[in-house]
Amino acid sequence: MRVFTPGDIAEHNQSKYQGVLVAAKYARELNVLPHDPQLADQKKLSTRALEAITSGQVDYRLVKRRRPESE
């Protein structure tokens, strides 16, 4: 098992909390992709997502949540 420190996660993100949230969202996206039988015995999706986040492979942007207009 690989250990990711908060410093590792914050290195390529604005904060460690944001990095973990992006990694969780990315892991969910990886789960939706078609599964390759050859990759079934490899790393967990959360580990793959955290590796991608800490290495800077994932490019993302924050989008402000739209609030419903008041009537």
PDB file of N, CA, C and O in Angstrom, chain B, residues numbered from 101:
ATOM      1  N   MET B 101       0.835  -1.161   0.000  1.00  0.00           N
ATOM      2  CA  MET B 101       0.000   0.000   0.000  1.00  0.00           C
ATOM      3  C   MET B 101       0.890   1.238   0.000  1.00  0.00           C
ATOM      4  O   MET B 101       1.861   1.320   0.753  1.00  0.00           O
ATOM      5  N   ARG B 102       0.551   2.185  -0.842  1.00  0.00           N
ATOM      6  CA  ARG B 102       1.315   3.426  -0.918  1.00  0.00           C
ATOM      7  C   ARG B 102       0.661   4.456  -0.016  1.00  0.00           C
ATOM      8  O   ARG B 102      -0.565   4.544   0.054  1.00  0.00           O
ATOM      9  N   VAL B 103       1.474   5.226   0.667  1.00  0.00           N
ATOM     10  CA  VAL B 103       0.981   6.259   1.567  1.00  0.00           C
ATOM     11  C   VAL B 103       1.198   7.620   0.920  1.00  0.00           C
ATOM     12  O   VAL B 103       2.297   7.934   0.464  1.00  0.00           O
ATOM     13  N   PHE B 104       0.139   8.424   0.886  1.00  0.00           N
ATOM     14  CA  PHE B 104       0.209   9.775   0.345  1.00  0.00           C
ATOM     15  C   PHE B 104       0.092  10.750   1.509  1.00  0.00           C
ATOM     16  O   PHE B 104      -0.902  10.734   2.234  1.00  0.00           O
ATOM     17  N   THR B 105       1.086  11.588   1.690  1.00  0.00           N
ATOM     18  CA  THR B 105       1.045  12.562   2.775  1.00  0.00           C
ATOM     19  C   THR B 105       0.273  13.797   2.318  1.00  0.00           C
ATOM     20  O   THR B 105       0.150  14.033   1.116  1.00  0.00           O
ATOM     21  N   PRO B 106      -0.247  14.583   3.252  1.00  0.00           N
ATOM     22  CA  PRO B 106      -0.930  15.819   2.864  1.00  0.00           C
ATOM     23  C   PRO B 106      -0.035  16.750   2.040  1.00  0.00           C
ATOM     24  O   PRO B 106      -0.520  17.458   1.157  1.00  0.00           O
ATOM     25  N   GLY B 107       1.252  16.748   2.323  1.00  0.00           N
ATOM     26  CA  GLY B 107       2.178  17.567   1.547  1.00  0.00           C
ATOM     27  C   GLY B 107       2.285  17.113   0.107  1.00  0.00           C
ATOM     28  O   GLY B 107       2.382  17.939  -0.801  1.00  0.00           O
ATOM     29  N   ASP B 108       2.267  15.800  -0.115  1.00  0.00           N
ATOM     30  CA  ASP B 108       2.299  15.265  -1.480  1.00  0.00           C
ATOM     31  C   ASP B 108       1.081  15.716  -2.273  1.00  0.00           C
ATOM     32  O   ASP B 108       1.187  16.102  -3.437  1.00  0.00           O
ATOM     33  N   ILE B 109      -0.066  15.661  -1.630  1.00  0.00           N
ATOM     34  CA  ILE B 109      -1.322  16.004  -2.306  1.00  0.00           C
ATOM     35  C   ILE B 109      -1.410  17.499  -2.559  1.00  0.00           C
ATOM     36  O   ILE B 109      -1.879  17.918  -3.617  1.00  0.00           O
ATOM     37  N   ALA B 110      -0.968  18.307  -1.611  1.00  0.00           N
ATOM     38  CA  ALA B 110      -1.057  19.762  -1.747  1.00  0.00           C
ATOM     39  C   ALA B 110      -0.038  20.325  -2.732  1.00  0.00           C
ATOM     40  O   ALA B 110      -0.165  21.473  -3.160  1.00  0.00           O
ATOM     41  N   GLU B 111       0.956  19.545  -3.092  1.00  0.00           N
ATOM     42  CA  GLU B 111       2.024  20.036  -3.973  1.00  0.00           C
ATOM     43  C   GLU B 111       1.495  20.479  -5.332  1.00  0.00           C
ATOM     44  O   GLU B 111       1.953  21.495  -5.856  1.00  0.00           O
ATOM     45  N   HIS B 112       0.553  19.757  -5.916  1.00  0.00           N
ATOM     46  CA  HIS B 112       0.013  20.085  -7.241  1.00  0.00           C
ATOM     47  C   HIS B 112      -1.406  20.638  -7.167  1.00  0.00           C
ATOM     48  O   HIS B 112      -2.077  20.746  -8.194  1.00  0.00           O
ATOM     49  N   ASN B 113      -1.870  20.987  -5.978  1.00  0.00           N
ATOM     50  CA  ASN B 113      -3.218  21.496  -5.787  1.00  0.00           C
ATOM     51  C   ASN B 113      -3.163  22.729  -4.900  1.00  0.00           C
ATOM     52  O   ASN B 113      -2.129  23.042  -4.309  1.00  0.00           O
ATOM     53  N   GLN B 114      -4.287  23.420  -4.816  1.00  0.00           N
ATOM     54  CA  GLN B 114      -4.328  24.616  -3.980  1.00  0.00           C
ATOM     55  C   GLN B 114      -4.278  24.259  -2.503  1.00  0.00           C
ATOM     56  O   GLN B 114      -3.725  25.011  -1.701  1.00  0.00           O
ATOM     57  N   SER B 115      -4.850  23.116  -2.138  1.00  0.00           N
ATOM     58  CA  SER B 115      -4.807  22.668  -0.750  1.00  0.00           C
ATOM     59  C   SER B 115      -4.919  21.148  -0.721  1.00  0.00           C
ATOM     60  O   SER B 115      -5.294  20.525  -1.714  1.00  0.00           O
ATOM     61  N   LYS B 116      -4.596  20.567   0.405  1.00  0.00           N
ATOM     62  CA  LYS B 116      -4.681  19.112   0.534  1.00  0.00           C
ATOM     63  C   LYS B 116      -6.127  18.644   0.465  1.00  0.00           C
ATOM     64  O   LYS B 116      -6.405  17.561  -0.049  1.00  0.00           O
ATOM     65  N   TYR B 117      -7.056  19.457   0.982  1.00  0.00           N
ATOM     66  CA  TYR B 117      -8.471  19.075   0.964  1.00  0.00           C
ATOM     67  C   TYR B 117      -9.010  19.056  -0.461  1.00  0.00           C
ATOM     68  O   TYR B 117      -9.735  18.142  -0.852  1.00  0.00           O
ATOM     69  N   GLN B 118      -8.647  20.069  -1.222  1.00  0.00           N
ATOM     70  CA  GLN B 118      -9.076  20.127  -2.611  1.00  0.00           C
ATOM     71  C   GLN B 118      -8.485  18.963  -3.402  1.00  0.00           C
ATOM     72  O   GLN B 118      -9.166  18.377  -4.244  1.00  0.00           O
ATOM     73  N   GLY B 119      -7.247  18.630  -3.142  1.00  0.00           N
ATOM     74  CA  GLY B 119      -6.617  17.507  -3.838  1.00  0.00           C
ATOM     75  C   GLY B 119      -7.318  16.191  -3.564  1.00  0.00           C
ATOM     76  O   GLY B 119      -7.493  15.377  -4.470  1.00  0.00           O
ATOM     77  N   VAL B 120      -7.721  15.978  -2.317  1.00  0.00           N
ATOM     78  CA  VAL B 120      -8.433  14.740  -1.971  1.00  0.00           C
ATOM     79  C   VAL B 120      -9.802  14.714  -2.631  1.00  0.00           C
ATOM     80  O   VAL B 120     -10.229  13.663  -3.108  1.00  0.00           O
ATOM     81  N   LEU B 121     -10.502  15.844  -2.672  1.00  0.00           N
ATOM     82  CA  LEU B 121     -11.813  15.891  -3.325  1.00  0.00           C
ATOM     83  C   LEU B 121     -11.701  15.614  -4.820  1.00  0.00           C
ATOM     84  O   LEU B 121     -12.528  14.898  -5.385  1.00  0.00           O
ATOM     85  N   VAL B 122     -10.686  16.178  -5.458  1.00  0.00           N
ATOM     86  CA  VAL B 122     -10.479  15.943  -6.888  1.00  0.00           C
ATOM     87  C   VAL B 122     -10.112  14.485  -7.137  1.00  0.00           C
ATOM     88  O   VAL B 122     -10.574  13.887  -8.109  1.00  0.00           O
ATOM     89  N   ALA B 123      -9.290  13.914  -6.273  1.00  0.00           N
ATOM     90  CA  ALA B 123      -8.915  12.507  -6.426  1.00  0.00           C
ATOM     91  C   ALA B 123     -10.137  11.599  -6.267  1.00  0.00           C
ATOM     92  O   ALA B 123     -10.268  10.616  -6.995  1.00  0.00           O
ATOM     93  N   ALA B 124     -11.023  11.912  -5.334  1.00  0.00           N
ATOM     94  CA  ALA B 124     -12.229  11.109  -5.149  1.00  0.00           C
ATOM     95  C   ALA B 124     -13.130  11.181  -6.376  1.00  0.00           C
ATOM     96  O   ALA B 124     -13.667  10.166  -6.821  1.00  0.00           O
ATOM     97  N   LYS B 125     -13.291  12.378  -6.916  1.00  0.00           N
ATOM     98  CA  LYS B 125     -14.110  12.549  -8.122  1.00  0.00           C
ATOM     99  C   LYS B 125     -13.471  11.809  -9.306  1.00  0.00           C
ATOM    100  O   LYS B 125     -14.173  11.184 -10.101  1.00  0.00           O
ATOM    101  N   TYR B 126     -12.162  11.879  -9.417  1.00  0.00           N
ATOM    102  CA  TYR B 126     -11.453  11.198 -10.496  1.00  0.00           C
ATOM    103  C   TYR B 126     -11.567   9.672 -10.359  1.00  0.00           C
ATOM    104  O   TYR B 126     -11.699   8.967 -11.359  1.00  0.00           O
ATOM    105  N   ALA B 127     -11.515   9.176  -9.139  1.00  0.00           N
ATOM    106  CA  ALA B 127     -11.671   7.731  -8.912  1.00  0.00           C
ATOM    107  C   ALA B 127     -13.067   7.279  -9.325  1.00  0.00           C
ATOM    108  O   ALA B 127     -13.225   6.195  -9.886  1.00  0.00           O
ATOM    109  N   ARG B 128     -14.088   8.104  -9.052  1.00  0.00           N
ATOM    110  CA  ARG B 128     -15.450   7.766  -9.496  1.00  0.00           C
ATOM    111  C   ARG B 128     -15.536   7.731 -11.015  1.00  0.00           C
ATOM    112  O   ARG B 128     -16.218   6.878 -11.582  1.00  0.00           O
ATOM    113  N   GLU B 129     -14.842   8.661 -11.678  1.00  0.00           N
ATOM    114  CA  GLU B 129     -14.824   8.672 -13.140  1.00  0.00           C
ATOM    115  C   GLU B 129     -14.099   7.442 -13.688  1.00  0.00           C
ATOM    116  O   GLU B 129     -14.521   6.873 -14.695  1.00  0.00           O
ATOM    117  N   LEU B 130     -13.025   7.035 -13.040  1.00  0.00           N
ATOM    118  CA  LEU B 130     -12.313   5.822 -13.460  1.00  0.00           C
ATOM    119  C   LEU B 130     -13.208   4.590 -13.315  1.00  0.00           C
ATOM    120  O   LEU B 130     -13.128   3.660 -14.118  1.00  0.00           O
ATOM    121  N   ASN B 131     -14.051   4.591 -12.299  1.00  0.00           N
ATOM    122  CA  ASN B 131     -14.940   3.461 -12.056  1.00  0.00           C
ATOM    123  C   ASN B 131     -15.991   3.324 -13.152  1.00  0.00           C
ATOM    124  O   ASN B 131     -16.458   2.220 -13.429  1.00  0.00           O
ATOM    125  N   VAL B 132     -16.364   4.436 -13.775  1.00  0.00           N
ATOM    126  CA  VAL B 132     -17.388   4.426 -14.821  1.00  0.00           C
ATOM    127  C   VAL B 132     -16.827   3.889 -16.145  1.00  0.00           C
ATOM    128  O   VAL B 132     -17.565   3.332 -16.958  1.00  0.00           O
ATOM    129  N   LEU B 133     -15.532   4.058 -16.349  1.00  0.00           N
ATOM    130  CA  LEU B 133     -14.916   3.611 -17.595  1.00  0.00           C
ATOM    131  C   LEU B 133     -15.034   2.101 -17.750  1.00  0.00           C
ATOM    132  O   LEU B 133     -15.091   1.380 -16.754  1.00  0.00           O
ATOM    133  N   PRO B 134     -15.070   1.618 -18.986  1.00  0.00           N
ATOM    134  CA  PRO B 134     -15.111   0.159 -19.192  1.00  0.00           C
ATOM    135  C   PRO B 134     -13.877  -0.505 -18.567  1.00  0.00           C
ATOM    136  O   PRO B 134     -12.761   0.005 -18.667  1.00  0.00           O
ATOM    137  N   HIS B 135     -14.101  -1.625 -17.936  1.00  0.00           N
ATOM    138  CA  HIS B 135     -13.010  -2.328 -17.255  1.00  0.00           C
ATOM    139  C   HIS B 135     -12.228  -3.198 -18.229  1.00  0.00           C
ATOM    140  O   HIS B 135     -12.807  -3.938 -19.025  1.00  0.00           O
ATOM    141  N   ASP B 136     -10.927  -3.099 -18.155  1.00  0.00           N
ATOM    142  CA  ASP B 136     -10.043  -3.918 -18.962  1.00  0.00           C
ATOM    143  C   ASP B 136      -9.653  -5.135 -18.117  1.00  0.00           C
ATOM    144  O   ASP B 136      -9.086  -4.965 -17.038  1.00  0.00           O
ATOM    145  N   PRO B 137      -9.938  -6.343 -18.574  1.00  0.00           N
ATOM    146  CA  PRO B 137      -9.614  -7.529 -17.771  1.00  0.00           C
ATOM    147  C   PRO B 137      -8.137  -7.645 -17.407  1.00  0.00           C
ATOM    148  O   PRO B 137      -7.805  -8.229 -16.376  1.00  0.00           O
ATOM    149  N   GLN B 138      -7.259  -7.109 -18.220  1.00  0.00           N
ATOM    150  CA  GLN B 138      -5.828  -7.182 -17.929  1.00  0.00           C
ATOM    151  C   GLN B 138      -5.446  -6.283 -16.760  1.00  0.00           C
ATOM    152  O   GLN B 138      -4.447  -6.534 -16.086  1.00  0.00           O
ATOM    153  N   LEU B 139      -6.239  -5.229 -16.511  1.00  0.00           N
ATOM    154  CA  LEU B 139      -5.936  -4.297 -15.428  1.00  0.00           C
ATOM    155  C   LEU B 139      -6.649  -4.662 -14.129  1.00  0.00           C
ATOM    156  O   LEU B 139      -6.524  -3.941 -13.139  1.00  0.00           O
ATOM    157  N   ALA B 140      -7.382  -5.747 -14.114  1.00  0.00           N
ATOM    158  CA  ALA B 140      -8.191  -6.111 -12.952  1.00  0.00           C
ATOM    159  C   ALA B 140      -7.341  -6.409 -11.723  1.00  0.00           C
ATOM    160  O   ALA B 140      -7.781  -6.159 -10.601  1.00  0.00           O
ATOM    161  N   ASP B 141      -6.158  -6.928 -11.904  1.00  0.00           N
ATOM    162  CA  ASP B 141      -5.324  -7.295 -10.758  1.00  0.00           C
ATOM    163  C   ASP B 141      -4.370  -6.172 -10.335  1.00  0.00           C
ATOM    164  O   ASP B 141      -3.511  -6.377  -9.477  1.00  0.00           O
ATOM    165  N   GLN B 142      -4.520  -4.999 -10.929  1.00  0.00           N
ATOM    166  CA  GLN B 142      -3.622  -3.896 -10.581  1.00  0.00           C
ATOM    167  C   GLN B 142      -4.146  -3.108  -9.386  1.00  0.00           C
ATOM    168  O   GLN B 142      -4.940  -3.623  -8.599  1.00  0.00           O
ATOM    169  N   LYS B 143      -3.712  -1.886  -9.253  1.00  0.00           N
ATOM    170  CA  LYS B 143      -3.988  -1.044  -8.092  1.00  0.00           C
ATOM    171  C   LYS B 143      -5.467  -0.672  -7.987  1.00  0.00           C
ATOM    172  O   LYS B 143      -6.219  -0.723  -8.960  1.00  0.00           O
ATOM    173  N   LYS B 144      -5.851  -0.295  -6.766  1.00  0.00           N
ATOM    174  CA  LYS B 144      -7.202   0.182  -6.537  1.00  0.00           C
ATOM    175  C   LYS B 144      -7.398   1.513  -7.255  1.00  0.00           C
ATOM    176  O   LYS B 144      -6.437   2.223  -7.549  1.00  0.00           O
ATOM    177  N   LEU B 145      -8.645   1.834  -7.529  1.00  0.00           N
ATOM    178  CA  LEU B 145      -8.942   3.074  -8.239  1.00  0.00           C
ATOM    179  C   LEU B 145      -8.542   4.305  -7.429  1.00  0.00           C
ATOM    180  O   LEU B 145      -8.079   5.298  -7.991  1.00  0.00           O
ATOM    181  N   SER B 146      -8.721   4.239  -6.121  1.00  0.00           N
ATOM    182  CA  SER B 146      -8.352   5.391  -5.289  1.00  0.00           C
ATOM    183  C   SER B 146      -6.838   5.618  -5.314  1.00  0.00           C
ATOM    184  O   SER B 146      -6.381   6.761  -5.323  1.00  0.00           O
ATOM    185  N   THR B 147      -6.073   4.547  -5.326  1.00  0.00           N
ATOM    186  CA  THR B 147      -4.617   4.673  -5.392  1.00  0.00           C
ATOM    187  C   THR B 147      -4.199   5.230  -6.743  1.00  0.00           C
ATOM    188  O   THR B 147      -3.328   6.097  -6.819  1.00  0.00           O
ATOM    189  N   ARG B 148      -4.819   4.735  -7.813  1.00  0.00           N
ATOM    190  CA  ARG B 148      -4.500   5.250  -9.149  1.00  0.00           C
ATOM    191  C   ARG B 148      -4.847   6.727  -9.260  1.00  0.00           C
ATOM    192  O   ARG B 148      -4.102   7.495  -9.870  1.00  0.00           O
ATOM    193  N   ALA B 149      -5.980   7.134  -8.671  1.00  0.00           N
ATOM    194  CA  ALA B 149      -6.389   8.540  -8.720  1.00  0.00           C
ATOM    195  C   ALA B 149      -5.428   9.420  -7.926  1.00  0.00           C
ATOM    196  O   ALA B 149      -5.045  10.492  -8.395  1.00  0.00           O
ATOM    197  N   LEU B 150      -5.032   8.980  -6.728  1.00  0.00           N
ATOM    198  CA  LEU B 150      -4.099   9.775  -5.930  1.00  0.00           C
ATOM    199  C   LEU B 150      -2.731   9.867  -6.588  1.00  0.00           C
ATOM    200  O   LEU B 150      -2.071  10.902  -6.494  1.00  0.00           O
ATOM    201  N   GLU B 151      -2.297   8.807  -7.247  1.00  0.00           N
ATOM    202  CA  GLU B 151      -1.026   8.865  -7.978  1.00  0.00           C
ATOM    203  C   GLU B 151      -1.098   9.881  -9.108  1.00  0.00           C
ATOM    204  O   GLU B 151      -0.152  10.636  -9.329  1.00  0.00           O
ATOM    205  N   ALA B 152      -2.224   9.903  -9.827  1.00  0.00           N
ATOM    206  CA  ALA B 152      -2.388  10.850 -10.925  1.00  0.00           C
ATOM    207  C   ALA B 152      -2.434  12.289 -10.409  1.00  0.00           C
ATOM    208  O   ALA B 152      -1.881  13.193 -11.035  1.00  0.00           O
ATOM    209  N   ILE B 153      -3.092  12.501  -9.266  1.00  0.00           N
ATOM    210  CA  ILE B 153      -3.189  13.841  -8.689  1.00  0.00           C
ATOM    211  C   ILE B 153      -1.825  14.317  -8.199  1.00  0.00           C
ATOM    212  O   ILE B 153      -1.444  15.459  -8.454  1.00  0.00           O
ATOM    213  N   THR B 154      -1.089  13.459  -7.502  1.00  0.00           N
ATOM    214  CA  THR B 154       0.197  13.872  -6.940  1.00  0.00           C
ATOM    215  C   THR B 154       1.284  14.048  -7.998  1.00  0.00           C
ATOM    216  O   THR B 154       2.248  14.783  -7.781  1.00  0.00           O
ATOM    217  N   SER B 155       1.133  13.376  -9.141  1.00  0.00           N
ATOM    218  CA  SER B 155       2.128  13.530 -10.198  1.00  0.00           C
ATOM    219  C   SER B 155       1.792  14.673 -11.153  1.00  0.00           C
ATOM    220  O   SER B 155       2.597  15.013 -12.020  1.00  0.00           O
ATOM    221  N   GLY B 156       0.606  15.269 -10.997  1.00  0.00           N
ATOM    222  CA  GLY B 156       0.223  16.384 -11.854  1.00  0.00           C
ATOM    223  C   GLY B 156      -0.339  15.964 -13.192  1.00  0.00           C
ATOM    224  O   GLY B 156      -0.422  16.794 -14.098  1.00  0.00           O
ATOM    225  N   GLN B 157      -0.729  14.713 -13.356  1.00  0.00           N
ATOM    226  CA  GLN B 157      -1.279  14.222 -14.624  1.00  0.00           C
ATOM    227  C   GLN B 157      -2.704  14.692 -14.864  1.00  0.00           C
ATOM    228  O   GLN B 157      -3.140  14.778 -16.012  1.00  0.00           O
ATOM    229  N   VAL B 158      -3.433  14.996 -13.802  1.00  0.00           N
ATOM    230  CA  VAL B 158      -4.834  15.391 -13.928  1.00  0.00           C
ATOM    231  C   VAL B 158      -4.910  16.908 -13.963  1.00  0.00           C
ATOM    232  O   VAL B 158      -4.440  17.590 -13.053  1.00  0.00           O
ATOM    233  N   ASP B 159      -5.515  17.426 -15.034  1.00  0.00           N
ATOM    234  CA  ASP B 159      -5.716  18.858 -15.167  1.00  0.00           C
ATOM    235  C   ASP B 159      -7.192  19.125 -14.914  1.00  0.00           C
ATOM    236  O   ASP B 159      -8.050  18.529 -15.566  1.00  0.00           O
ATOM    237  N   TYR B 160      -7.493  20.004 -13.985  1.00  0.00           N
ATOM    238  CA  TYR B 160      -8.881  20.267 -13.648  1.00  0.00           C
ATOM    239  C   TYR B 160      -9.072  21.758 -13.404  1.00  0.00           C
ATOM    240  O   TYR B 160      -8.113  22.512 -13.239  1.00  0.00           O
ATOM    241  N   ARG B 161     -10.334  22.157 -13.388  1.00  0.00           N
ATOM    242  CA  ARG B 161     -10.669  23.538 -13.060  1.00  0.00           C
ATOM    243  C   ARG B 161     -11.902  23.530 -12.177  1.00  0.00           C
ATOM    244  O   ARG B 161     -12.742  22.635 -12.271  1.00  0.00           O
ATOM    245  N   LEU B 162     -12.002  24.514 -11.335  1.00  0.00           N
ATOM    246  CA  LEU B 162     -13.140  24.623 -10.438  1.00  0.00           C
ATOM    247  C   LEU B 162     -14.247  25.406 -11.126  1.00  0.00           C
ATOM    248  O   LEU B 162     -14.002  26.426 -11.770  1.00  0.00           O
ATOM    249  N   VAL B 163     -15.457  24.915 -10.978  1.00  0.00           N
ATOM    250  CA  VAL B 163     -16.622  25.577 -11.548  1.00  0.00           C
ATOM    251  C   VAL B 163     -17.543  25.940 -10.391  1.00  0.00           C
ATOM    252  O   VAL B 163     -17.897  25.092  -9.572  1.00  0.00           O
ATOM    253  N   LYS B 164     -17.924  27.211 -10.336  1.00  0.00           N
ATOM    254  CA  LYS B 164     -18.808  27.632  -9.253  1.00  0.00           C
ATOM    255  C   LYS B 164     -20.182  27.005  -9.437  1.00  0.00           C
ATOM    256  O   LYS B 164     -20.692  26.881 -10.551  1.00  0.00           O
ATOM    257  N   ARG B 165     -20.751  26.622  -8.331  1.00  0.00           N
ATOM    258  CA  ARG B 165     -22.067  26.008  -8.348  1.00  0.00           C
ATOM    259  C   ARG B 165     -23.111  27.063  -8.708  1.00  0.00           C
ATOM    260  O   ARG B 165     -23.089  28.178  -8.188  1.00  0.00           O
ATOM    261  N   ARG B 166     -24.020  26.695  -9.603  1.00  0.00           N
ATOM    262  CA  ARG B 166     -25.099  27.607  -9.976  1.00  0.00           C
ATOM    263  C   ARG B 166     -26.191  27.521  -8.918  1.00  0.00           C
ATOM    264  O   ARG B 166     -26.629  26.441  -8.521  1.00  0.00           O
ATOM    265  N   ARG B 167     -26.600  28.669  -8.492  1.00  0.00           N
ATOM    266  CA  ARG B 167     -27.689  28.724  -7.512  1.00  0.00           C
ATOM    267  C   ARG B 167     -28.994  29.034  -8.244  1.00  0.00           C
ATOM    268  O   ARG B 167     -29.032  29.852  -9.163  1.00  0.00           O
ATOM    269  N   PRO B 168     -30.044  28.370  -7.819  1.00  0.00           N
ATOM    270  CA  PRO B 168     -31.339  28.639  -8.466  1.00  0.00           C
ATOM    271  C   PRO B 168     -31.758  30.096  -8.217  1.00  0.00           C
ATOM    272  O   PRO B 168     -31.542  30.656  -7.143  1.00  0.00           O
ATOM    273  N   GLU B 169     -32.354  30.669  -9.235  1.00  0.00           N
ATOM    274  CA  GLU B 169     -32.791  32.061  -9.103  1.00  0.00           C
ATOM    275  C   GLU B 169     -33.990  32.136  -8.175  1.00  0.00           C
ATOM    276  O   GLU B 169     -34.891  31.299  -8.236  1.00  0.00           O
ATOM    277  N   SER B 170     -33.993  33.130  -7.331  1.00  0.00           N
ATOM    278  CA  SER B 170     -35.119  33.335  -6.404  1.00  0.00           C
ATOM    279  C   SER B 170     -36.299  33.914  -7.160  1.00  0.00           C
ATOM    280  O   SER B 170     -36.144  34.744  -8.057  1.00  0.00           O
ATOM    281  N   GLU B 171     -37.460  33.464  -6.784  1.00  0.00           N
ATOM    282  CA  GLU B 171     -38.662  33.984  -7.452  1.00  0.00           C
ATOM    283  C   GLU B 171     -39.341  34.998  -6.608  1.00  0.00           C
ATOM    284  O   GLU B 171     -40.370  35.544  -7.008  1.00  0.00           O
TER     285      GLU B 171
END
